[in-house]
Amino acid sequence: MEGEKPTSMDNPQVEKSENNLQNALDMLPEAVVIIDEDAKILYANKSFATILGEPIPSLVRKSLHDIIDEDDQQLVQEKIQGLFVGTSSCIELSIRTKNQEKKWVRVSSIPRVTDDSDTHAIAIVIDITEREQYLEILERTTSNLRQSIRELVCLYSSSKLLTDANRMVEEVLYSLAHLIPSAYQYPDSTASKVTCEGVTAQTENFEETEWCQIADVYIMNQKVGEIRVCLLEEFPEEFEGPFRKQERDLLDSLARALGGYLGRKRDKEELERTTREIVCLRSVTNELSDTDKPLEDVLFQVVNLVQGALQYPHLANVRIIIEGYHVEIQSLGSEEYFLSKNIEIFNEEHGKIEVIYPRELRLPKSESDPFLDQEKDLLDAVALDLGLYIERKKNQEMKEQTRKELEIYSSLLRHDVGNDLQLIQGYIDMIEMITVGDTSELNEMLSSARAVCERMSDLLKAFSRKRDSIERNIAKLVREVSAKAEEAEVDLKINVHIDDQVKGLMVPGSRLLPAVFENLYRNAVAHAGDEPIVTVTVNKKGDYVCIIVSDNGPGVPREIKDRLFQRGASTSGGGLGLFLSRNIIHALGGTIELLPPQEGLGATFRIMIPISV
């Protein structure tokens, strides 16, 4: 018989019965064991020994408690006690083999009373280790799947949270801190804290423990914060202390996503600030382009525009103090933070523009004041623009005053000097009548005096022209002046040649420009003999109108060529004509010059006048 049997019995009939039972049990494929009330093994068949990896003799008289896992000891003891009061049982438990290998078995037991009235327990033991291993794998897989689902839900929720750049940072960090524990293996014992750029959010149960996992948050390789996860009690060791590898991967992913979100939010805010500043500068420039507006209205518009471009516009007060004006947005009860820029006018300090915040303004821990570098640059630019604007406004006022004074002087000049010129011309006429037949020297002096009077008279006529009557079409101007000159001088012939490209071109308006041509024509009459002929050619040269005026006279004497356009450079008539002509042309941004003599031509002048719109 393969199984080890209980001790021999005195009753042969009982012994025979026990031997028959044990022989039958030896033939069973299932493992069978018989124990007494003290849990001692009285019998074990070969299948039971195979499960334990131990020979049968070493099993007999061994306590059942020696092969049962500690976790199942109490349960087994209760079942054994039940068996010996007549209660059968079926339980699943774990045992340890001779090599300390863990196995799971199902034990079905019934009480049995022998023929000599001894009470034993007989049990059928089925090895369910393979099934339990599968179940354990399934449970582990299911647990991992549940964990993965929680992690995916966390990642999905965080991705939605971190794609909205319009959310406040405080709100995002609070939501993220409360989202993280749900994705961990032990959510009820998990606490988290998120700190970024001076803002901190944490779960209500957060506390520092020895079981902590940390991931740093970066923006462009610069650390700006961290995510800290703590377990509030001790758990079994895993990949990183009590934390699983998936939890480390999750935390790193959340830290990268948070860094990306903060970077995008920073870029968005930077773009919005830059846009506001550009709009502000453009609006300020437009506002300062109109020097006719009252200064107080302009200053009020500027402080409103600057306020809208600031980081905290609803709390800011913008103040401008200049030229006796004091303009500001609002009066703050407690002024704590100041940013001030001086306003200079003609290189002298005349005022300032200030941005003020109250003491109640709450700043992030990373900031010492509420002023961004861009805002300081913006205030510099606005202060500069204000100074230039007031300079232009003062210049305009001075110009207007000068213009009014010039109008008065011009009116007096036309009236008084005009009367004086008429008187002088009358005297010249009387002298000519009295001195008929006198020397040519006297006649030349009278002619020179008359020429001066005529030039002065022409200048007075130019000053009397109204601004809106000034001809700017250069082709029309040349034709009109030439036609009037031919009417005034019966012997004068003027040939005008105007290129088709010039006919619609405009030049800067000037009351005195016609006097330039009149002077050249008058010089031709004076020096070109009895039949003076003037040729005028008008062409377009790049951005200029080119006018060539030549006569058929003897040309300009060599002794005055080098000083032709200087005051007093003339052989007669006082020498103011070409000097004034050059100043008139220069005032328009043009030039006038004497060209080298050409065969068959007398004096030839080239006038360049810029084209206007």
C-alpha positions in Angstrom: 0.0 0.0 0.0 1.4 3.3 -1.1 -0.3 5.5 1.6 1.0 5.6 5.1 -1.7 4.1 7.4 -2.8 4.9 11.0 -1.4 2.8 13.8 -2.4 -0.9 13.9 -5.6 -1.7 15.6 -6.4 -4.4 18.2 -9.6 -5.3 16.4 -8.6 -7.3 13.2 -12.0 -6.6 11.7 -11.5 -2.9 12.2 -8.0 -3.1 10.8 -9.2 -4.9 7.7 -11.9 -2.3 7.2 -9.4 0.6 7.5 -7.0 -1.2 5.1 -9.7 -1.6 2.5 -10.5 2.1 2.8 -7.0 3.2 2.4 -6.4 0.8 -0.6 -9.4 2.4 -2.2 -8.1 5.9 -1.5 -4.7 5.1 -2.9 -6.3 4.3 -6.2 -8.0 7.7 -6.5 -6.4 10.3 -8.8 -7.4 13.1 -6.4 -5.3 13.9 -3.4 -6.7 12.6 -0.2 -5.6 13.3 3.4 -6.9 12.1 6.8 -6.3 14.1 9.9 -7.1 13.8 13.6 -8.7 16.3 15.9 -5.2 17.9 16.6 -4.7 18.5 12.8 -2.1 15.7 12.6 -1.9 13.9 9.3 -2.9 10.3 9.7 -2.9 9.4 6.1 -1.9 11.0 2.8 -2.0 9.4 -0.7 0.5 9.8 -3.5 -1.4 12.6 -5.2 -1.3 14.7 -2.0 2.4 14.1 -1.6 2.9 15.1 -5.3 1.2 18.4 -4.6 3.5 19.2 -1.7 6.6 17.8 -3.4 7.4 15.8 -0.3 7.5 12.0 0.3 4.6 10.4 2.1 6.5 9.2 5.2 7.6 12.7 6.0 4.0 13.9 5.8 2.5 11.4 8.2 2.2 12.7 11.8 3.0 16.2 10.5 0.7 19.0 11.5 -1.5 20.4 8.8 -0.7 23.9 10.1 2.9 23.4 9.0 2.0 23.5 5.4 -0.8 26.2 5.4 -0.1 29.9 4.8 -0.2 32.0 7.8 -3.1 34.1 6.4 -5.3 31.0 6.3 -4.4 29.5 9.7 -7.4 30.9 11.6 -9.9 29.8 8.9 -8.5 26.3 8.8 -8.6 25.9 12.6 -12.3 27.0 12.6 -13.1 24.4 9.9 -11.3 21.6 11.7 -13.3 22.3 14.9 -16.5 22.2 12.9 -15.5 18.9 11.3 -15.2 17.2 14.7 -18.6 18.3 15.8 -20.1 16.8 12.6 -20.0 19.7 10.1 -18.5 19.2 6.6 -16.7 22.0 4.8 -15.3 23.1 1.5 -12.7 25.9 1.5 -10.0 27.3 -0.8 -6.7 28.1 0.8 -3.0 28.5 0.0 -0.3 26.1 1.1 3.5 26.0 1.0 5.4 23.1 -0.6 8.6 21.7 0.7 10.4 24.3 -1.5 8.2 27.1 -0.1 6.4 27.4 -3.4 2.9 28.8 -2.9 0.0 26.8 -4.2 -3.8 27.2 -4.0 -6.0 24.2 -3.2 -9.7 23.4 -2.7 -10.3 21.2 0.3 -13.6 19.4 0.7 -13.8 17.7 4.1 -16.2 15.4 6.0 -16.1 14.0 9.5 -15.8 10.2 9.8 -16.2 7.9 12.7 -14.2 4.6 12.5 -15.5 1.2 13.5 -13.8 1.5 16.8 -15.5 4.9 17.3 -12.5 7.1 16.6 -13.4 10.4 14.9 -11.2 11.5 12.0 -11.6 14.0 9.1 -11.2 12.9 5.6 -10.5 15.5 2.9 -10.2 15.6 -0.9 -7.6 18.2 -2.0 -7.7 19.6 -5.5 -4.8 21.7 -6.8 -6.3 25.0 -8.2 -3.0 26.8 -8.5 -3.2 27.3 -12.2 -6.7 28.7 -12.0 -5.7 31.0 -9.2 -2.7 32.2 -11.1 -4.9 33.0 -14.1 -7.3 34.8 -11.8 -4.4 36.7 -10.3 -3.2 37.7 -13.7 -6.7 38.6 -14.7 -7.1 40.7 -11.5 -3.8 42.3 -12.0 -4.6 43.0 -15.7 -8.0 44.4 -14.6 -6.4 46.5 -12.0 -3.9 47.8 -14.5 -6.6 48.5 -17.0 -8.6 50.4 -14.4 -5.5 52.3 -13.5 -4.8 53.1 -17.1 -8.4 54.2 -17.6 -8.0 56.6 -14.6 -4.7 57.9 -16.0 -6.3 58.3 -19.5 -9.2 60.2 -17.9 -6.7 62.3 -16.0 -4.7 63.0 -19.2 -7.8 63.8 -21.2 -9.3 66.1 -18.5 -5.9 67.8 -18.1 -5.5 68.3 -21.8 -8.9 70.0 -22.0 -7.9 72.1 -19.0 -4.5 73.1 -20.4 -5.7 74.0 -23.9 -7.8 77.0 -22.7 -5.2 79.9 -22.5 -8.0 82.2 -21.3 -8.3 80.5 -17.9 -6.7 82.1 -14.9 -3.5 80.3 -13.8 -4.9 80.0 -10.3 -8.0 78.2 -11.6 -5.9 75.8 -13.8 -3.5 74.9 -11.0 -6.4 74.3 -8.5 -8.2 72.0 -11.0 -5.0 70.1 -11.9 -4.1 69.6 -8.2 -7.5 68.0 -7.5 -7.4 65.9 -10.7 -4.1 64.1 -10.1 -5.0 61.9 -7.0 -7.9 60.2 -8.9 -5.3 58.8 -11.4 -3.1 57.2 -8.7 -3.3 53.7 -7.4 -4.4 54.8 -4.0 -6.5 57.9 -4.7 -8.0 58.2 -1.1 -4.5 58.3 0.3 -3.0 60.6 -2.3 -2.5 64.3 -2.0 -1.0 66.8 -4.5 0.4 70.3 -4.7 1.2 72.4 -7.8 3.4 75.5 -7.6 4.2 77.6 -10.7 5.4 81.2 -11.1 4.5 82.1 -7.6 1.1 80.6 -7.6 0.3 77.5 -5.4 -2.7 75.2 -5.4 -3.1 71.9 -3.4 -5.6 69.4 -2.3 -7.2 70.0 1.1 -5.5 66.9 2.6 -2.0 67.7 1.4 0.9 67.2 3.7 4.5 66.5 3.2 5.4 62.8 3.8 8.4 60.6 3.2 6.5 59.0 0.2 6.7 61.8 -2.3 7.0 62.0 -6.1 8.1 65.3 -7.8 8.1 66.5 -11.4 9.6 69.9 -12.3 7.8 72.3 -14.7 9.8 74.0 -17.4 9.2 76.8 -19.9 12.0 77.0 -22.6 14.4 75.1 -20.4 13.8 77.4 -17.4 12.3 75.9 -14.3 9.1 77.7 -13.3 7.5 75.3 -10.8 6.8 71.7 -9.8 4.1 69.2 -9.2 4.4 67.3 -5.9 2.4 64.1 -5.1 2.5 62.6 -1.6 1.1 59.3 -0.2 -0.4 59.8 3.2 0.4 56.3 4.4 2.9 53.5 3.7 2.2 51.1 0.8 4.2 48.2 -0.7 7.3 49.0 -2.7 6.9 49.3 -6.5 8.9 51.0 -9.3 9.7 54.2 -7.3 9.1 53.7 -3.7 5.3 53.0 -3.4 4.7 54.6 -6.8 4.2 52.7 -10.0 6.1 53.4 -13.2 2.9 54.5 -14.9 2.4 57.1 -12.2 5.9 58.5 -12.8 5.2 58.6 -16.6 1.8 60.3 -15.9 3.4 62.9 -13.6 6.1 63.7 -16.1 3.5 64.0 -18.9 1.4 66.4 -16.7 4.5 68.5 -15.9 5.4 68.8 -19.6 1.8 69.6 -20.5 1.6 72.3 -17.8 4.9 73.8 -18.9 3.5 73.9 -22.5 0.3 75.5 -21.3 2.1 78.2 -19.3 4.4 78.9 -22.2 1.5 79.3 -24.6 -0.3 81.5 -22.1 2.8 83.6 -21.6 3.2 83.9 -25.4 -0.5 84.8 -25.8 -0.3 87.4 -23.0 2.9 88.8 -24.5 1.2 89.0 -27.9 -1.8 90.7 -26.4 0.3 93.2 -24.5 2.4 93.9 -27.6 -0.8 94.4 -29.6 -2.2 96.7 -27.0 1.0 98.7 -26.9 1.1 98.9 -30.7 -2.6 100.0 -30.8 -1.9 102.5 -28.0 1.2 104.0 -29.8 -0.7 104.2 -33.1 -3.7 105.8 -31.4 -1.5 108.2 -29.5 0.4 109.1 -32.7 -3.0 109.7 -34.5 -4.2 111.8 -31.5 -1.0 113.8 -31.5 -1.1 114.5 -35.3 -3.8 117.2 -34.9 -2.2 120.2 -33.4 -5.4 122.2 -33.7 -7.2 120.3 -30.8 -7.2 121.8 -27.3 -4.2 120.5 -25.4 -6.3 119.4 -22.4 -8.5 117.2 -24.7 -5.5 115.6 -26.2 -3.9 114.9 -22.8 -7.2 113.3 -21.6 -7.3 111.0 -24.6 -3.6 110.0 -24.1 -4.1 109.0 -20.5 -7.0 106.8 -21.4 -5.1 105.2 -24.3 -2.1 104.4 -22.0 -4.3 103.0 -19.3 -5.8 100.5 -21.7 -2.4 99.1 -22.7 -1.3 98.3 -19.1 -1.1 94.9 -17.4 -3.6 95.9 -14.7 -5.7 98.6 -16.4 -8.7 98.6 -14.0 -6.4 99.4 -11.1 -4.0 101.9 -12.8 -4.1 105.6 -12.6 -2.4 107.5 -15.5 -1.4 111.1 -14.8 0.1 113.8 -17.0 1.3 117.1 -15.5 2.5 119.6 -18.1 2.2 123.2 -19.2 -0.1 124.0 -16.2 -2.4 121.0 -16.9 -3.0 118.2 -14.5 -4.9 115.3 -16.2 -5.5 111.9 -14.6 -7.8 108.9 -14.9 -8.8 108.4 -11.3 -7.7 109.4 -7.8 -6.3 106.5 -5.8 -6.7 106.5 -2.0 -3.3 104.9 -1.4 -0.5 105.2 -4.0 2.1 102.5 -3.7 3.8 101.9 -7.0 5.0 104.6 -9.3 6.4 104.7 -12.8 7.3 108.2 -14.0 8.8 109.6 -17.3 9.9 113.2 -17.9 8.4 115.1 -20.8 11.0 117.3 -22.5 10.2 120.3 -24.8 13.1 121.8 -26.7 15.5 119.7 -24.6 14.2 121.0 -21.3 12.0 119.2 -18.8 8.5 120.7 -18.7 6.4 117.9 -17.2 5.9 114.2 -16.6 3.6 111.2 -17.3 3.1 108.8 -14.5 1.5 105.4 -13.9 0.4 104.7 -10.3 -1.0 101.6 -8.7 -2.6 101.4 -5.2 -1.3 99.5 -2.2 -4.2 97.1 -2.5 -2.7 95.6 -5.7 -1.7 92.0 -5.1 1.3 90.9 -7.0 2.6 87.4 -7.7 5.5 86.5 -5.4 7.9 86.5 -8.4 7.2 90.2 -9.1 8.6 93.1 -7.0 6.5 95.8 -8.9 3.7 95.7 -11.4 5.6 97.4 -14.3 6.7 95.3 -17.3 9.7 96.3 -19.3 7.4 96.8 -22.3 5.3 99.2 -20.3 8.4 101.2 -19.3 9.4 101.4 -23.0 5.8 102.4 -23.9 5.8 105.2 -21.4 9.2 106.4 -22.8 7.7 106.5 -26.3 4.5 108.3 -25.2 6.6 110.9 -23.2 8.8 111.5 -26.3 5.7 111.8 -28.5 4.1 114.2 -26.1 7.2 116.4 -26.0 7.4 116.4 -29.8 3.7 117.2 -30.1 3.9 120.2 -27.8 7.0 121.4 -29.7 5.0 121.2 -33.0 2.1 122.9 -31.4 4.4 125.7 -30.1 6.1 125.9 -33.5 2.7 126.1 -35.2 1.6 128.8 -32.8 4.8 130.8 -33.5 4.4 130.3 -37.2 0.8 131.5 -37.0 1.9 134.5 -35.0 4.7 135.2 -37.5 2.3 134.8 -40.4 -0.1 137.3 -38.9 2.8 139.8 -38.3 4.0 139.2 -41.9 0.6 139.9 -43.2 0.5 143.2 -41.3 4.1 144.1 -42.5 3.2 143.0 -46.0 0.0 145.2 -46.0 2.1 148.2 -44.7 4.8 147.4 -47.2 2.4 147.3 -50.1 0.7 150.5 -49.1 3.7 152.6 -47.9 6.4 151.4 -50.3 3.9 151.2 -53.2 3.1 154.9 -52.7 6.9 155.7 -52.3 7.6 153.8 -55.6 4.9 155.7 -57.4 6.4 158.9 -56.1 10.0 157.9 -57.2 8.8 156.8 -60.7 7.0 160.2 -61.0 10.3 162.0 -60.1 12.2 159.8 -62.7 9.6 160.8 -65.4 10.0 164.5 -64.5 13.8 164.3 -64.6 13.7 162.5 -68.0 11.5 165.3 -69.3 13.8 168.1 -67.9 17.0 166.4 -69.0 16.1 165.6 -72.6 19.3 165.5 -74.6 21.7 165.2 -71.7 24.5 162.7 -71.5 24.0 159.0 -71.8 25.5 158.5 -68.4 22.6 160.3 -66.8 20.1 158.3 -68.9 21.8 155.0 -67.7 21.4 156.1 -64.1 17.7 156.9 -64.6 17.1 153.6 -66.4 18.8 151.7 -63.6 16.6 153.6 -61.0 13.5 152.8 -63.1 14.5 149.1 -63.2 14.8 148.9 -59.5 11.4 150.5 -59.1 9.9 148.0 -61.5 11.4 145.0 -59.6 10.2 146.3 -56.3 6.8 146.8 -57.8 6.8 143.2 -59.1 7.7 142.0 -55.6 4.8 144.0 -54.1 2.4 142.4 -56.6 3.7 138.9 -55.7 2.9 139.6 -52.0 -0.6 140.8 -52.9 -1.5 137.4 -54.6 -4.0 135.3 -52.6 -2.8 131.9 -51.5 -5.6 130.0 -53.3 -4.9 131.8 -56.6 -1.3 130.5 -56.8 -0.7 128.4 -59.9 1.0 125.1 -59.1 0.8 123.5 -62.6 4.2 124.3 -63.9 3.2 124.2 -67.5 0.4 126.7 -67.1 2.6 128.9 -64.9 5.4 129.1 -67.4 3.0 129.9 -70.3 1.1 132.5 -68.3 4.2 134.3 -67.1 5.7 134.2 -70.6 2.6 135.6 -72.2 2.4 138.5 -69.8 6.1 139.2 -70.3 5.6 139.4 -74.1 2.6 141.8 -73.6 4.7 144.0 -71.4 7.7 144.1 -73.7 6.7 144.5 -77.4 10.1 143.6 -78.7 10.4 140.4 -76.6 9.8 137.0 -78.2 9.5 133.9 -76.0 9.5 130.4 -77.4 8.1 127.9 -74.9 8.5 124.1 -75.5 6.8 121.9 -72.9 7.2 118.1 -72.9 3.9 116.1 -72.8 5.1 114.4 -69.5 5.1 117.8 -67.8 1.7 119.0 -68.7 -0.1 117.6 -65.6 2.8 118.0 -63.1 2.5 120.1 -60.0 5.2 121.9 -58.1 5.2 123.5 -54.6 3.1 126.7 -54.5 4.9 130.0 -54.2 3.8 133.6 -54.7 7.3 134.5 -55.7 8.0 131.7 -58.3 6.7 133.8 -61.2 9.1 136.6 -60.2 12.1 134.2 -61.1 11.0 133.9 -64.7 10.0 137.6 -64.9 13.6 138.5 -63.7 15.2 136.2 -66.4 13.0 137.7 -69.1 13.8 141.2 -67.9 17.5 140.5 -68.0 17.2 139.2 -71.6 15.4 142.4 -72.6 18.1 144.5 -70.9 21.1 142.6 -72.4 20.0 140.8 -75.7 19.8 143.9 -78.0 16.8 145.3 -79.9 15.2 142.0 -80.7 15.5 139.8 -77.6 14.5 136.1 -78.1 14.1 133.8 -75.1 13.7 130.0 -75.4 12.1 128.1 -72.5 12.2 124.2 -72.5 10.4 122.3 -69.8 11.1 118.5 -69.2 10.8 115.9 -66.5 14.0 114.6 -64.9 13.3 111.9 -62.3 11.4 113.6 -59.4 12.1 117.1 -60.7 10.9 119.5 -63.4 13.8 120.8 -65.4 13.4 124.2 -67.0 16.1 125.6 -69.3 15.9 129.4 -70.0 18.3 130.8 -72.6 18.4 134.1 -74.6 20.2 135.4 -77.7 22.3 138.0 -75.9 26.0 138.2 -75.4 26.0 136.0 -72.2 27.1 136.8 -68.7 30.3 138.9 -68.4 33.2 136.8 -67.1 34.0 139.1 -64.2 30.7 138.4 -62.4 30.1 134.7 -63.2 31.5 133.4 -60.0 29.4 135.7 -57.9 26.3 135.9 -60.1 23.9 134.7 -57.5 25.3 136.8 -54.7 23.8 140.0 -53.4 25.0 143.0 -55.5 26.5 140.8 -58.3 25.3 142.8 -61.3 26.5 145.3 -63.9 23.4 147.4 -63.3 20.2 147.6 -61.4 21.4 146.9 -57.9 22.1 143.2 -58.3 19.1 141.8 -56.3 17.3 139.9 -59.1 19.3 136.6 -59.3 20.1 136.7 -55.6 16.3 136.7 -54.8 15.7 134.1 -57.6 18.1 131.7 -56.1 16.5 132.1 -52.6 13.0 131.6 -54.0 14.0 128.4 -55.8 16.0 127.1 -52.8 12.9 127.7 -50.6 11.0 125.3 -52.9 13.7 122.6 -52.5 15.1 123.3 -56.0 18.2 124.7 -57.6 19.1 127.3 -60.2 22.5 127.5 -62.0 24.2 129.2 -65.0 25.1 126.7 -67.7 28.3 126.9 -69.7 28.0 129.1 -72.8 26.8 127.3 -76.0 27.3 128.4 -79.6 24.5 130.6 -80.8 23.1 131.2 -77.3 23.5 133.9 -74.7 22.9 133.3 -71.0 21.5 129.9 -70.3 20.0 129.0 -66.9 18.8 125.6 -65.6 16.1 125.5 -62.9 15.3 122.3 -61.1 12.0 122.2 -59.0 10.8 119.1 -57.2 7.5 117.6 -58.3 4.7 117.9 -55.8 1.3 116.2 -55.4 
